[in-house]
Amino acid sequence: MPPATSRQATEAAQTPSASSRTAGKALARPFLGMIDPVLVDDPADYPFPGSIGRKQAQAIWIWVARDLCGDIIDMDRVERSVMDVSEIEPLMPQIMTRMREAVAEAGSKIEAARRIRTQLGGDEAYERLPVMLNALRCRALLIKAQGFGKAANTIPDEAALGVALQSMPLQDPQVAALLLHAAVGQVVNPSRLVAAVVRLVGNGDEAAIVRSGFGPLIDALLAHAQSNICALQPIGPFADIDLICRSLDRFHKLIRAVTGYVSVQRGSRWGTVLGALTKRISERIEPRLRDVVPNINQSLRKGREGADRLDTDQLLAALNGIYLLGTIRDCRDSLALNAVFEQAWNQSGEALEMHIGRNLDALRLNPDDKLTGTRLDFGIKMAEIRFNPEYAETLKRARTAAERRS
């Protein structure tokens, strides 16, 4: 099938952008999942050569399916998520040829570039077209790279891991960037990768790592760290606190893999990205930290006016805050929250001891008070996380003794 004619291109330029036409419709994953290993969650303020933001990838996919290859791709089936990747794989040589020709034309003709930018919905997706083309070209290798990442978890020592890393196509930085990004997503302890690289290079100097061809590995670590920030946005008592804590822990491991082994120069690109990511994630976490103690106070004390009632949402928010506080304690080296954390940590311990003591006294006076018992159970659970299981066991015995006083 020949590329789209000039008449078709003109008609495409006169129609609404791909993103506006598909608003509210259920779209399949970009390229039906072919490039999932190199997609990162938005917002991705810092672009990297080995990854693509999901929004940009989706805009490119819609542009390809509707505007560039609408004659060979059934967009209706794509929107209904019934098209299988096996159906589009035979079309990929033709699709990529059209994409390359469109990019080449945009590079030489201002009007063509303007038209594609309009169809993509902005400059960000347009600028990621070369990375998308590389990702599609390497789509079969991305799955193998993920397998490499899983296998790296079982390689016993740094020397053997270094030998394995040298099998990456380091002579082609663009391909290496994509494959290393796909691999890092499967690595449990990314610090082992950087330690192996430092061993190969002979030192952790930033410039030496770049000269050795392993710069894309550090880019991949930073890109994955940036992608984890999006999970910290949800708020409210029903936010997925487990997801938030896992993302925070993963961010910490990725950042420590860089800062723990590489001498990053202040003002360099990596240094700038590290500083910005630390600032952004700390700004998202800080309001949550400031809410920990107020939530404990409001959830574990009896209301001062009216009939006593249990605020389960408040209890859940307080418990989630303690879980988050424990995670931040383990990840604080990768955050800029020392003063706020210390305050929340100390005050939460004092608040828990006070409210648990008051609820124990109340339960001794009225062992049948179910609301006080529930508050006490939540307080003991929080104490187990904030202090230790042994202290929680002591509190449980005190609770049992208080009920027996009846």
Residue pairs with C-beta under 8 A, 6 or more apart in sequence:
1 71
1 72
1 94
3 97
3 98
3 101
4 12
4 67
4 68
4 71
4 98
9 112
9 115
12 67
12 115
12 119
13 115
13 118
13 119
15 21
15 67
17 118
17 119
17 120
17 121
18 59
18 62
18 63
18 66
18 67
18 119
18 120
18 121
19 59
19 62
19 120
19 121
20 121
21 62
21 66
22 62
22 66
22 79
25 79
26 79
26 80
26 81
27 58
27 61
27 62
27 78
27 79
27 81
28 78
28 79
28 81
28 83
29 36
30 39
30 54
30 57
30 58
30 60
30 61
31 57
31 61
31 64
31 88
31 136
31 139
32 78
32 83
32 84
32 85
32 88
33 85
34 85
34 88
34 136
34 139
35 52
35 57
35 132
35 135
35 136
35 139
35 142
37 142
37 143
37 145
37 146
37 181
37 182
37 185
38 50
38 51
38 52
38 135
38 142
38 178
38 181
38 182
39 51
39 52
39 53
39 54
39 57
40 51
40 52
40 53
40 54
40 223
40 224
40 226
40 227
41 53
41 54
41 227
41 228
41 230
41 231
42 53
42 54
42 55
42 230
43 53
43 229
43 230
44 51
44 53
44 223
44 226
44 227
45 226
45 276
45 280
46 222
46 223
46 226
46 273
46 276
46 277
47 53
47 127
47 128
47 131
48 177
48 181
48 219
48 220
48 222
48 223
49 131
49 173
49 174
49 177
49 178
49 216
49 219
50 131
50 176
50 177
50 178
50 179
50 180
50 181
50 182
50 216
50 219
50 220
50 223
51 131
51 178
51 181
51 220
51 223
51 227
52 128
52 131
52 132
52 135
53 124
53 128
55 124
55 125
56 124
56 125
56 128
57 128
57 132
59 120
59 121
59 122
59 125
60 120
60 125
60 128
60 129
60 132
63 116
63 119
63 120
63 125
64 73
64 95
64 98
64 99
65 73
65 75
65 78
66 75
67 119
68 95
68 98
68 99
68 102
69 91
69 94
69 95
69 98
72 91
72 94
72 95
73 88
73 91
73 95
74 83
77 83
88 95
92 136
92 139
95 136
96 133
96 136
96 137
99 129
99 132
99 133
99 136
100 133
102 112
102 116
103 129
103 130
103 133
105 112
106 112
106 113
106 116
106 126
107 113
113 126
116 126
116 129
117 123
117 126
120 126
131 178
134 174
134 175
134 178
135 142
135 178
138 175
138 178
138 179
141 175
141 178
141 179
142 178
142 179
142 182
144 179
145 178
145 179
145 180
145 182
145 183
146 182
146 183
146 185
146 186
147 186
148 164
148 179
148 183
148 186
149 182
149 183
149 184
149 185
149 186
149 187
150 186
151 164
152 161
152 164
152 183
152 186
152 187
152 192
152 193
153 186
153 187
153 188
153 189
155 161
155 164
158 192
158 195
158 196
158 199
159 196
159 199
161 192
161 193
161 196
162 196
162 197
162 199
162 200
165 193
165 196
165 197
165 200
165 214
165 217
166 200
168 176
168 179
168 180
169 175
169 176
169 179
170 176
170 212
170 213
170 214
170 216
171 213
173 213
173 215
173 216
176 213
176 216
177 216
177 219
177 220
180 216
180 217
180 219
180 220
181 216
181 219
181 220
181 223
181 224
183 220
184 190
184 193
184 217
184 220
184 221
184 224
184 254
185 224
187 193
189 253
190 221
190 224
190 253
190 254
190 257
191 253
191 256
191 257
191 260
191 261
193 217
193 257
194 217
194 218
194 221
194 257
194 258
194 260
194 261
194 262
195 261
197 209
197 212
197 214
197 217
197 261
198 204
198 209
198 261
198 262
200 212
200 214
201 208
201 209
201 212
201 214
202 208
203 263
204 261
204 262
204 263
205 262
205 263
206 262
206 263
206 264
206 265
206 268
206 270
209 215
209 217
209 218
209 262
218 258
218 262
218 270
221 254
221 255
221 257
221 258
222 254
222 258
222 270
222 273
222 274
222 277
224 250
224 254
225 250
225 251
225 254
225 255
225 277
226 273
226 277
228 247
228 248
228 250
228 251
228 254
229 247
229 251
229 277
229 280
229 281
229 284
231 240
231 243
231 244
231 246
231 247
232 244
232 247
232 248
232 281
232 284
232 285
233 284
234 240
234 244
235 288
236 317
237 313
237 314
237 316
237 317
237 320
238 316
239 320
241 320
241 323
241 324
244 324
245 323
245 324
245 327
248 281
248 285
248 324
248 327
248 328
248 331
249 327
249 330
249 331
251 277
251 281
251 331
251 334
252 330
252 331
252 333
252 334
252 335
255 274
255 277
255 278
255 334
256 333
256 334
258 264
258 270
258 274
259 274
259 334
262 270
264 270
264 271
264 274
265 271
278 334
278 335
278 336
279 336
281 335
282 335
282 336
282 337
285 324
285 328
285 335
285 337
286 337
286 340
288 321
288 324
289 324
289 325
289 328
289 337
289 340
289 341
289 344
290 340
290 344
291 317
291 321
292 318
292 321
292 322
292 324
292 325
292 344
292 348
293 344
293 347
293 348
293 351
295 314
295 317
295 318
295 321
296 318
296 321
296 322
296 348
296 351
296 352
296 355
296 382
297 351
297 355
298 311
298 314
298 318
299 311
299 314
299 315
299 317
299 318
299 375
299 378
300 315
300 318
300 351
300 352
300 355
300 356
300 359
300 375
300 378
300 379
301 355
301 358
301 375
302 308
302 362
302 371
302 372
302 375
303 309
308 371
309 371
310 371
310 374
310 375
315 374
315 375
315 378
318 378
318 382
319 378
319 381
319 382
321 348
322 348
322 382
322 385
322 386
323 385
325 341
325 344
325 345
325 348
325 385
325 386
326 385
326 386
328 335
328 337
328 341
329 341
329 345
332 338
332 341
335 341
348 386
349 386
349 387
352 379
352 382
352 383
352 386
352 387
353 383
355 375
355 379
356 376
356 379
356 380
356 383
356 395
359 372
359 375
359 376
359 379
360 376
360 395
360 398
360 399
360 402
362 369
362 372
363 369
363 372
363 373
363 376
363 399
363 402
363 403
364 402
364 405
366 372
367 402
367 403
367 404
367 405
367 406
368 406
373 399
373 403
376 399
377 399
379 395
380 392
380 395
380 396
380 399
381 392
383 391
383 392
383 395
384 391
384 392
